[in-house]
Amino acid sequence: MARLALDRTSSSAEINAAVAGWVDEHVPQAWQDAARRGGRGAIRQARSRADYEAWYPVFADSGLVVATWPVEYGGIDLSAAQARVAEEVLAPFNLGRLNPLGLSAVAPPLFAYGSEEQRLRFLPPLVRNAEKWCQLLSEPGAGSDLASLATRAVRDGDEWTLSGQKVWTTWAHLSDFAVCLARTDPAVPKRKGLTYFIVDLHSPGVDVRPLRHIGGEVDFNEVFLDGVRVPDEHRLGPVGEGWRVANATLTGERQMVSGAGSGGVDRIGGAGAERLLRRAVELGRAQDPVVRQQLMALYSEERIRAWTNERVRATLRAGGTPGPAASIGKVHGASLNQRLQLLAADLLGMASTAWPTAGGGGE
């Protein structure tokens, strides 16, 4: 399916009409009906995760997944303001982006430091969720002090041999590729001797071992690299400049983690304060003045964080760097999510010890 016939000369009215027409034609009718009938809760009932993943390439082919990206990489090349107009039309249908680590943490260094060949090779399938991504950064001895990492990369002609151990790697068990920070020169100061690579996780020598939560779920992994061969054409940025390249990834990750919501689909309280308010209404607790005060405090914090994030995005659109605001958002987001889930547990009582999975895709 061709991308939407929009460009930077398109008016808001033209964008509204084009996106609404695309929704009518390509979003399954049952999902549209659910969105208009009962919002996200109804959508989760009408749409399974598997359904959403199977349909998702239709969304990607429209260009709307990354509307501000150039056409050759999977976007429509709209301005940020035009993209917001499109998002307002899409918002009621809860068409979340899949491959979030790829979009938020891998795309930024590819745009900033990748070659044209690398961008054309990796970005389009990333947008379509055809190739999933993770990050091989933290190690058992290099967490907060990431620059002290021990994973080594040794040049061998037109290839590199990588050996070491990474840990707390989110979704490595589901991923096809990873960005990886490795030491290429141990003789120089620790931040100067690092290089950034793209690693095919299906390569010989890659061993992904799940780290299970107490309930048995798997999000994190430890990844062992034993003589994994990586072609030099999969090096991202100059040799020895990996720390600078990694900062593009970490900036994108901070912005992703510090987004406007404060929870996830597998959290007790759902995706944010508004969802928790609906839970309070369902449980008959919304008129309790203490509960109302707690909900309002959480909602206010979410709004303040959303405004802070918008300032970060505005700075990026103006060609600046995020600065400390993105890191502040990440730290605050973790604390806010804890308070949200604690209130959810208080509201639900014993029902919070076990709950059905949401089953909805795209959140």
SEDRENFI-951246 format. One record per residue (C-alpha): residue in three letters; x, y negated, z negated. Coordinates in steps of 0.05 Angstrom, whole numbers, plus 32768, in hexadecimal, padded with zeros to 4 digits. Layout:
AlaXYZ/...
***
This chain:
Met800080008000/Ala801B7FBB8012/Arg80297F877FDE/Leu7FF77F507FD2/Ala7FFC7F1B8008/Leu80107EE47FD7/Asp804C7EB67FD3/Arg80637E767FB1/Thr80357E4C7FDC/Ser7FF77E727FC3/Ser7FC67E497F9A/Ser7FA97E607F58/Ala7F667E6C7F7A/Glu7F877E977FAF/Ile7FAC7EBF7F7A/Asn7F6D7EC97F52/Ala7F477EE17F8F/Ala7F7F7F0F7FA7/Val7F8B7F307F63/Ala7F407F387F55/Gly7F377F577F99/Trp7F717F877F8C/Val7F527F9B7F49/Asp7F0F7FA97F69/Glu7F2F7FD47F9F/His7F667FF97F7A/Val7F587FFD7F2F/Pro7F2C803B7F24/Gln7EE380277F1B/Ala7EDD804D7ED9/Trp7F1680237EBC/Gln7EF77FE37ED5/Asp7EB47FF57EB7/Ala7ED580077E74/Ala7EFB7FC57E72/Arg7EBB7F9D7E7E/Arg7E937FC77E4D/Gly7EC17FCC7E11/Gly7F077FB27E1D/Arg7F467FD97E0B/Gly7F23800A7DDE/Ala7EF4801F7E15/Ile7F2E80227E47/Arg7F5380537E19/Gln7F1680807E1B/Ala7F10807D7E66/Arg7F5A80827E79/Ser7F8D80B57E62/Arg7FD780A77E62/Ala7FE180DB7E98/Asp7FAB80BA7EC2/Tyr7FCD80777EBB/Glu801280917ECD/Ala7FF780B57F0A/Trp7FD580757F22/Tyr800D80467F0F/Pro803280467F53/Val7FF480247F70/Phe7FFF7FEB7F3F/Ala80497FE87F4E/Asp803E7FE77F99/Ser80137FA97F92/Gly804E7F817F78/Leu80277F6C7F3B/Val80517F947F09/Val808B7F637F12/Ala80697F2A7F37/Thr80A37EF97F2F/Trp80D77F297F4C/Pro80ED7F247F95/Val80C57F4E7FC5/Glu81007F7B7FD6/Tyr81057F927F8D/Gly80BB7FA07F84/Gly809C7F5C7F74/Ile80777F257F99/Asp80A77EEB7F8B/Leu80737EC17F67/Ser80857E897F38/Ala807C7E957EED/Ala803F7E687EED/Gln80207E8E7F28/Ala802F7ED07F05/Arg80097EB97EC7/Val7FCC7EAB7EF3/Ala7FD07EF37F0D/Glu7FD87F0E7EC6/Glu7F997EEB7EAF/Val7F727F127EE3/Leu7F947F547ED0/Ala7F917F4B7E85/Pro7F4B7F687E78/Phe7F5F7FAA7E99/Asn7F9B7FB87E6B/Leu7FCB7FCA7EA3/Gly800A7FD07E79/Arg804F7FD77E97/Leu806F801C7E94/Asn80BB80267E8F/Pro80C27FEB7E5E/Leu810B7FF67E4E/Gly811A7FF77E98/Leu80F47FB77EA5/Ser810C7F917E67/Ala81527FAD7E5A/Val816D7FC87E9C/Ala81517F977ECF/Pro81727F597EAF/Pro81BA7F727EB6/Leu81AB7F8D7EFC/Phe81937F487F11/Ala81CC7F247EEE/Tyr82077F527EFE/Gly81F17F887F2E/Ser82037F8C7F77/Glu81CD7F867FAC/Glu81D47FD07FBA/Gln81C97FE07F70/Arg818C7FB47F6C/Leu816D7FD27FAA/Arg817C80187F92/Phe816480147F4B/Leu81307FDD7F43/Pro80F77FF57F72/Pro80F2803B7F53/Leu80F8801C7F0E/Val80BC7FF07F1C/Arg8094802C7F35/Asn80A680547EF6/Ala80C480887F25/Glu810680867EFF/Lys8104807A7EB4/Trp813C80577E8E/Cys815B80537E49/Gln819980337E29/Leu81D780577E11/Leu81F180237DE1/Ser81F280337D96/Glu822080697D7B/Pro8227808B7D37/Gly8260805C7D26/Ala824980207D4E/Gly820480067D3E/Ser82027FBD7D2A/Asp824C7FB77D3C/Leu823F7FD27D82/Ala82827FB87D9C/Ser82A67FED7D72/Leu828980257D9C/Ala82B580627DAC/Thr8297807F7DEB/Arg82CF807F7E1F/Ala82CE80767E6B/Val830D808A7E91/Arg831780777EDA/Asp832280B17F0A/Gly832780977F51/Asp82E3807F7F67/Glu82C2809D7F29/Trp82C380947EDE/Thr82C180CC7EA9/Leu829680BB7E6C/Ser829C80DF7E29/Gly827C80CE7DE6/Gln823D80CE7DBD/Lys8203809D7DBC/Val81CA809D7D8A/Trp818580807D7D/Thr817A807E7DC8/Thr813180707DD3/Trp810E809D7E07/Ala814E80BD7E20/His812981007E23/Leu80F980E17E56/Ser812B80B97E7E/Asp814F80C37EC0/Phe8184808C7EBA/Ala81A580647E83/Val81D080277E7D/Cys820D80397E54/Leu8242800F7E32/Ala828680327E2E/Arg82CD80207E1C/Thr82FC801D7E58/Asp83387FFB7E37/Pro8347800C7DEE/Ala83857FDF7DEE/Val83617F9C7DEE/Pro83327F7B7DBB/Lys82F47FA67DB4/Arg82C37F797DDA/Lys82F57F707E13/Gly82FE7FBA7E24/Leu82B67FCE7E33/Thr82957FDD7E76/Tyr824C7FE87E88/Phe823580247EB0/Ile81F680437ECD/Val81F4808C7EB9/Asp81C980C27EDB/Leu81AE80E97EA0/His81A681277ECB/Ser81F2812A7ED5/Pro821C81647EBB/Gly823781567E76/Val81FA812F7E5D/Asp81DA814E7E20/Val819B812C7E04/Arg818681447DBF/Pro8144812A7DA1/Leu8140810A7D5C/Arg80FB811A7D41/His80D080EE7D15/Ile80B4810C7CD5/Gly8073811C7CFB/Gly809981407D32/Glu809581097D67/Val80D180F77D92/Asp80E480B07DA4/Phe812E80AF7D95/Asn816780DC7DAB/Glu81B180E77DA4/Val81D680EE7DE6/Phe821881117DEF/Leu824481017E2B/Asp827881357E3B/Gly82A281237E77/Val826681047E9C/Arg827C80EB7EE0/Val826180A87EF6/Pro8272808A7F3B/Asp829280467F39/Glu8258802C7F63/His822E80377F24/Arg825980087EFB/Leu82317FC97EEA/Gly825B7F8B7EE9/Pro82A77F847EE6/Val82D47FB47EC1/Gly82DF7F9A7E7B/Glu82A27F6C7E7D/Gly82717F9E7E60/Trp82637F757E22/Arg824C7F3B7E4C/Val82217F687E77/Ala82037F8A7E3A/Asn81EC7F477E1F/Ala81BC7F427E5A/Thr819F7F867E45/Leu819B7F737DFB/Thr81797F307E0B/Gly81447F557E34/Glu813B7F887DFD/Arg81327F537DC8/Gln80FD7F317DF2/Met80D97F737DFD/Val80D97F867DB3/Ser80C67F407D9D/Gly80897F3D7DCB/Ala80457F217DB8/Gly802A7F627D9B/Ser80427F807D5A/Gly80337FCA7D60/Gly802D80047D91/Val7FFA80377DA7/Asp8014806B7D76/Arg8010803C7D3A/Ile7FD980427D06/Gly7FC07FFC7D11/Gly7FC37FFA7D5D/Ala7FE17FC47D88/Gly7FD97F867D5C/Ala7FB17F5D7D2B/Glu7F757F577D5A/Arg7F707FA37D5E/Leu7F767FA77D12/Leu7F3E7F747D0B/Arg7F127FA17D36/Arg7F247FDB7D08/Ala7F107FB17CCB/Val7ECD7FA27CEB/Glu7EC27FEC7CFB/Leu7ED17FFD7CB2/Gly7EA57FC77C96/Arg7EE07FA37C76/Ala7EE17F647CA1/Gln7EB87F3B7C6E/Asp7EE87F4A7C35/Pro7F0A7F067C28/Val7F4D7F257C16/Val7F4D7F4F7C56/Arg7F387F127C7F/Gln7F727EEB7C62/Gln7FA37F237C71/Leu7F8A7F2A7CB8/Met7F8D7EE07CC5/Ala7FD57EDC7CAB/Leu7FEA7F157CDA/Tyr7FC57EF67D15/Ser7FE67EB27D08/Glu802B7ED17D06/Glu801E7EF57D47/Arg80097EB47D68/Ile80477E8F7D4E/Arg80737EC77D68/Ala80517EC57DAC/Trp805E7E7A7DB1/Thr80A77E847D9E/Asn80AD7EB97DD4/Glu808E7E8A7E07/Arg80C37E577DF6/Val80F87E8C7E03/Arg80D87E9D7E46/Ala80D37E537E58/Thr811D7E4A7E49/Leu812E7E867E75/Arg81037E6A7EAE/Ala812A7E297EA8/Gly816B7E4E7EB1/Gly81807E4E7E67/Thr81907E877E37/Pro81607EA17E01/Gly818D7E8E7DC7/Pro817C7EA57D80/Ala81307EA17D8A/Ala812D7EE67DAC/Ser81547F067D72/Ile81277EE37D3F/Gly80EB7EFE7D63/Lys81067F457D60/Val81147F427D15/His80D17F207D06/Gly80AC7F527D32/Ala80C67F8D7D0A/Ser80B07F6E7CC8/Leu806D7F597CE4/Asn805F7F9E7CFE/Gln806D7FBC7CBA/Arg803B7F8D7C99/Leu80087F9C7CCF/Gln800D7FE77CC5/Leu800C7FE17C7A/Leu7FCA7FBB7C7E/Ala7FB07FF07CAF/Ala7FC180277C7D/Asp7F9E80007C45/Leu7F5F7FF87C6F/Leu7F5D80407C87/Gly7F6F80617C45/Met7F7A80AC7C4C/Ala7F6580A87C95/Ser7FA980877CA2/Thr7FCE80C87C94/Ala7FB680E67CD6/Trp7F9680C67D12/Pro7F8780D97D5A/Thr7FB880C27D90/Ala7F9D80887DB9/Gly7FA180AE7DFB/Gly7F9F806D7E24/Gly7FD4805C7E56/Gly7FF5801B7E63/Glu7FFD80007E1B/
***
